[in-house]
Amino acid sequence: MSPSSTSPKTTPEALPKKCGNPSCPSKSSDDSQSNLKTCARCMTVAYCSPKCQASAWPTHKSQCRPQNYILKFQLHPGDIVNPPVERTLSCPAHYSFYVLHLALQTAFGWATTHSFDFAVLDPDYKPRASETGNPLLDLIEMTERMSMPGNEGRDPLAPREYLLRVVDAAPDSPFSGIDRMHEGKRRHPETVEKDSSQYLLYKFFEDKKYQGKQMVYTYDFGDNWEHYMTIVGRAPPTDDFICLDGKGHGVAEDVGAWMGWEELKEAYRAKKPTKEQKDRRRWFENQASNSDPKGLSGDCVEWFDKDAINKALPVMWDRFNAMADEAEQQRKMLDKVLKGRGMGNPTAMDTSRKNKK
């Protein structure tokens, strides 16, 4: 998220030319019309004075909606190439980051089986130099940090990697996945955390302390699918997310990070695939949680269907609610089995996110 794109402005051609107060006493004056100030919320009308804005507010109030943010997300830029995988969405400003998460799951074709967060990178972050000089011990230390549960997180003396994390606050839900144990390495005592179901998009984008900073949407803390965000501009307000553009076939869930995705594409390019490459193909076409029977041969690796995404976005809640219902039924069945074995009710989960915007 470059500094030049964090605070997009309405283009001069789109700015109102006259005072938005129908009863403005100075409409005939060129001087007053040359000093118009645009409504900061909707950016569709302007006024020549605070008095005119106050006078017009009772009429304008019902029409004053914040403009959408046009956000481009690119998956591992520089690592995933030929083709890159990216999506550009027009995002209603009044929705929460949790709803943005669901929209991105829909647009990228993810299966929503893992954890996520939106994190603002600390520009001063520098990885701590190895304290042992022993690669094996360093790996053990890193693994221990990754497995830290709850709020334990990193050593307070370790460098802070994120200024802000917008997190899925539910301790266990149908959408939080099974890899929350990896979250410990992302926490830090000095990193601010926000509940994604409560933190609204416009609250973040209008906060000056985060402007000019890079935000990354990370899905699956095991494979660490990093979607780098850029603000492209603003658009008229809408009730739903809209996919405006994109490139590349959606990535296979649990393929083994971006390196695994590149290896899978290479398996489809191979003229004489090895047994391992054939196995990779069969896995993607039949077993992956977001499998595609068509595979990635030829032009299939470029496949991007904007129309299909835009049909799915307005009804995405139907899909996620169905997933929640299915997960709840599975939980009840498992609880019944475990209770029969005298193991209590260890699988209770928080389903409060259902239908929550």
C-alpha positions in Angstrom: 0.0 0.0 0.0 2.1 2.8 -1.3 1.9 6.3 0.3 0.5 7.7 -3.0 -2.4 5.3 -3.0 -3.6 5.3 0.6 -5.7 8.4 0.5 -7.4 8.5 -3.0 -9.1 11.7 -4.0 -12.0 12.3 -6.3 -10.6 13.4 -9.6 -11.0 17.1 -10.5 -13.4 16.3 -13.3 -15.7 14.5 -10.9 -15.8 17.3 -8.3 -19.0 19.3 -8.0 -19.0 22.7 -9.7 -21.8 24.4 -7.8 -22.9 24.6 -4.2 -25.1 21.7 -3.1 -27.4 23.9 -1.2 -30.5 24.6 -3.4 -31.1 27.8 -1.4 -27.5 29.0 -1.6 -27.7 32.9 -1.7 -24.3 33.1 -3.5 -24.9 30.7 -6.4 -24.6 33.5 -8.9 -21.2 34.5 -7.5 -18.2 33.0 -9.3 -16.0 33.8 -6.3 -18.1 31.7 -3.9 -18.3 28.8 -6.3 -14.6 28.7 -6.8 -14.0 27.9 -3.0 -16.3 24.9 -2.7 -15.5 22.2 -0.1 -16.6 18.7 -0.9 -18.6 16.7 1.6 -16.0 14.5 3.3 -18.3 11.6 3.7 -19.9 11.0 0.3 -17.6 13.3 -1.8 -20.5 13.8 -4.3 -21.6 17.3 -3.3 -19.8 20.5 -2.2 -20.7 23.6 -0.4 -19.5 27.2 -0.5 -19.8 27.6 3.3 -20.5 25.8 6.6 -23.8 27.6 6.7 -24.9 26.2 3.3 -23.8 22.7 4.3 -25.8 22.9 7.6 -28.8 24.2 5.7 -28.8 21.4 3.1 -28.0 18.6 5.6 -31.7 17.6 6.4 -32.2 16.9 2.7 -28.8 15.5 1.9 -28.5 13.2 5.0 -30.5 10.3 3.5 -28.3 10.3 0.4 -25.0 10.8 2.1 -23.2 7.4 1.9 -19.4 7.0 2.0 -17.9 6.0 -1.3 -16.5 2.5 -1.8 -12.8 1.8 -1.6 -11.3 0.2 -4.7 -8.8 -2.3 -3.4 -6.4 -4.5 -5.3 -5.0 -7.6 -3.6 -2.0 -9.5 -5.2 -1.0 -12.8 -3.9 2.7 -13.1 -3.2 3.9 -10.5 -5.7 7.2 -11.4 -7.2 6.9 -15.0 -6.1 3.7 -16.1 -7.9 4.2 -15.3 -11.6 3.2 -16.5 -15.0 0.5 -15.7 -14.3 0.2 -13.5 -11.2 -2.9 -14.1 -9.0 -4.7 -10.9 -8.1 -8.2 -9.5 -7.6 -9.5 -5.9 -7.6 -12.7 -5.3 -5.6 -15.0 -2.3 -5.0 -15.6 -2.5 -1.3 -18.5 -0.8 0.7 -16.9 1.4 3.3 -19.4 0.6 6.0 -18.7 -3.2 6.1 -16.3 -4.8 8.6 -13.0 -6.5 7.8 -14.6 -9.8 8.6 -17.0 -9.3 5.6 -14.0 -8.2 3.5 -12.3 -11.5 4.5 -15.4 -13.4 3.2 -15.4 -11.4 0.0 -11.8 -12.2 -0.6 -12.4 -15.9 0.1 -15.1 -15.8 -2.6 -13.1 -13.7 -5.1 -9.9 -15.8 -4.8 -11.7 -19.1 -4.6 -10.4 -20.1 -1.2 -12.2 -22.8 0.8 -12.4 -20.9 4.1 -10.8 -23.6 6.1 -8.0 -21.7 7.8 -7.3 -18.7 10.0 -6.7 -15.1 8.8 -5.7 -11.6 9.7 -5.2 -8.2 8.1 -1.8 -6.8 9.3 -0.1 -3.4 8.9 3.6 -4.0 8.5 5.9 -2.1 10.8 8.3 -0.2 8.4 11.0 -0.3 11.1 10.9 -4.1 11.5 14.1 -6.0 11.2 14.3 -9.7 12.0 16.3 -10.4 15.1 19.7 -11.9 14.4 20.3 -15.5 15.4 21.3 -15.8 19.0 22.6 -19.3 18.8 24.3 -19.5 15.4 23.0 -23.0 15.2 20.4 -23.4 12.4 18.8 -26.5 14.1 18.4 -24.6 17.4 17.0 -21.6 15.6 14.5 -23.8 13.8 13.4 -25.3 17.2 13.0 -21.8 18.7 10.9 -20.7 15.7 8.7 -23.8 15.9 8.1 -23.2 19.7 7.1 -19.6 19.0 4.7 -20.7 16.2 3.0 -23.1 18.6 2.4 -20.5 21.3 -1.4 -20.5 22.1 -3.7 -17.6 22.9 -2.1 -14.3 23.8 1.4 -15.6 24.8 2.9 -14.6 21.4 6.5 -13.5 20.9 9.1 -12.5 23.3 8.4 -8.9 24.3 12.0 -8.1 23.5 11.7 -9.4 20.0 11.2 -6.8 17.2 7.6 -5.9 16.4 6.6 -7.0 12.9 3.1 -5.5 12.8 1.7 -2.1 13.8 -1.8 -3.4 13.7 -3.6 -6.8 13.3 -7.2 -7.1 12.5 -8.0 -10.6 13.7 -10.8 -13.2 13.8 -11.6 -12.8 17.4 -13.7 -16.0 17.7 -11.6 -18.5 19.7 -13.1 -21.4 17.7 -15.6 -21.1 14.9 -16.6 -22.9 11.7 -14.5 -20.4 9.8 -11.4 -20.2 12.0 -9.8 -23.4 10.8 -7.5 -25.8 12.6 -4.2 -23.9 12.4 -4.7 -21.3 15.1 -1.6 -22.7 16.8 0.5 -20.9 14.3 -0.9 -17.5 15.4 1.5 -17.1 18.4 4.4 -16.0 16.1 2.2 -13.1 14.8 1.3 -11.7 18.2 3.4 -9.0 20.0 2.6 -7.0 23.2 3.0 -3.7 21.3 0.9 -4.7 18.3 -2.6 -3.3 18.4 -5.3 -5.9 17.7 -8.8 -5.2 16.4 -11.8 -7.5 16.2 -12.5 -8.0 12.5 -16.2 -8.3 13.0 -16.3 -4.9 14.7 -13.6 -2.9 12.9 -15.1 -1.1 9.9 -13.2 -0.4 6.7 -13.6 3.3 6.7 -12.3 3.5 10.3 -9.0 2.1 9.1 -8.7 3.9 5.8 -9.5 7.3 7.4 -7.0 6.8 10.3 -4.0 9.0 9.5 -1.5 6.9 11.5 -1.9 4.0 9.1 -1.9 6.0 5.9 1.2 5.3 3.8 1.7 1.9 5.5 1.5 -1.5 3.8 -1.4 -3.8 4.8 -1.3 -7.5 4.0 -4.2 -10.0 4.2 -2.8 -13.3 5.3 -4.8 -16.5 5.0 -3.7 -19.9 6.5 -0.9 -19.3 9.0 0.7 -22.6 7.9 1.1 -21.9 4.2 1.0 -18.1 4.9 -0.9 -16.9 1.8 0.0 -13.2 1.8 -2.3 -10.9 -0.3 -0.7 -7.4 -0.6 -3.2 -4.6 -0.7 -3.1 -1.4 -2.7 -5.8 1.3 -2.7 -6.6 2.1 -6.3 -9.3 4.7 -5.7 -12.9 5.3 -4.8 -16.2 4.4 -6.4 -19.9 5.1 -5.9 -21.4 3.4 -2.8 -23.0 0.0 -3.3 -24.7 -2.6 -1.0 -22.4 -5.5 -2.2 -18.8 -6.1 -3.0 -18.0 -6.0 -6.7 -15.1 -7.6 -8.5 -13.7 -5.2 -11.0 -10.7 -7.0 -12.4 -8.4 -10.0 -11.8 -5.7 -12.3 -13.1 -4.8 -15.9 -12.7 -6.5 -19.1 -11.6 -7.3 -19.3 -7.9 -4.6 -21.1 -5.9 -5.0 -24.6 -4.5 -5.7 -24.9 -0.8 -3.0 -26.7 1.3 -0.7 -27.0 -1.7 2.4 -26.1 0.3 2.8 -22.4 0.2 3.6 -20.4 -2.9 6.5 -22.8 -3.7 4.0 -25.7 -3.8 1.8 -23.7 -6.2 4.7 -23.0 -8.5 5.6 -26.7 -8.4 2.0 -27.7 -9.2 1.9 -25.4 -12.3 5.2 -26.9 -13.4 3.6 -30.4 -13.1 1.0 -29.3 -15.6 3.7 -27.8 -18.0 5.8 -30.9 -18.0 5.7 -32.8 -21.3 6.7 -36.0 -19.6 5.4 -35.6 -16.0 7.0 -37.7 -13.3 5.0 -40.0 -11.0 5.1 -37.3 -8.3 3.9 -34.7 -10.8 1.0 -36.9 -11.9 0.1 -37.4 -8.2 0.0 -33.6 -7.8 -2.3 -33.3 -10.7 -4.7 -35.9 -9.4 -4.7 -34.4 -6.0 -5.6 -30.9 -7.3 -8.3 -32.2 -9.7 -10.0 -34.5 -7.2 -8.9 -34.0 -3.6 -8.0 -30.4 -2.8 -10.7 -28.6 -0.8 -11.0 -26.1 -3.7 -10.2 -28.6 -6.4 -10.7 -28.0 -10.1 -11.4 -31.1 -12.4 -10.2 -29.1 -15.4 -6.7 -28.7 -13.9 -4.2 -26.1 -15.0 -3.1 -27.2 -18.4 -2.9 -24.6 -21.2 -5.0 -21.6 -20.7 -6.7 -23.0 -17.6 -3.9 -21.6 -15.4 -5.0 -18.1 -16.6 -8.7 -18.8 -15.8 -10.5 -15.9 -14.1 -14.3 -15.5 -14.3 -15.3 -12.0 -13.2 -19.0 -12.6 -13.9 -19.1 -15.8 -11.8 -17.4 -14.0 -8.9 -19.9 -11.2 -9.1 -22.8 -13.6 -9.1 -21.3 -15.3 -5.9 -20.5 -12.1 -4.0 -24.1 -10.9 -3.3 -25.1 -14.4 -2.0 -21.9 -15.3 -0.3 -23.6 -15.4 3.1 -25.7 -18.3 1.9 -22.5 -20.3 1.3 -20.9 -19.4 4.6 -24.1 -20.0 6.6 -24.5 -23.4 5.0 -20.9 -24.1 6.0 -21.7 -23.1 9.6 -24.8 -25.3 9.7 -22.8 -28.3 8.4 -20.0 -27.7 10.9 -22.5 -27.5 13.7 -24.1 -30.7 12.7 -20.7 -32.4 12.6 -19.9 -31.0 16.0 -23.1 -32.4 17.5 -22.5 -35.8 16.1 -18.9 -35.9 17.4 -20.1 -34.6 20.8 -22.6 -37.4 21.0 -19.9 -40.0 20.3 -17.5 -38.4 22.8 -20.1 -38.2 25.5 -20.8 -41.9 25.0 -17.2 -42.5 25.8 -17.3 -40.3 28.9 -15.2 -37.5 27.4 -17.6 -34.6 28.1 -18.1 -31.8 25.5 -14.7 -30.8 24.2 -15.7 -29.7 20.7 -18.1 -26.8 21.7 -17.5 -24.0 19.3 -18.5 -20.4 18.9 -21.0 -20.0 16.0 -21.8 -16.4 16.8 -20.3 -15.2 13.5 -23.2 -16.7 11.5 -25.1 -13.9 9.6 -22.8 -11.3 11.3 -21.8 -8.3 9.2 
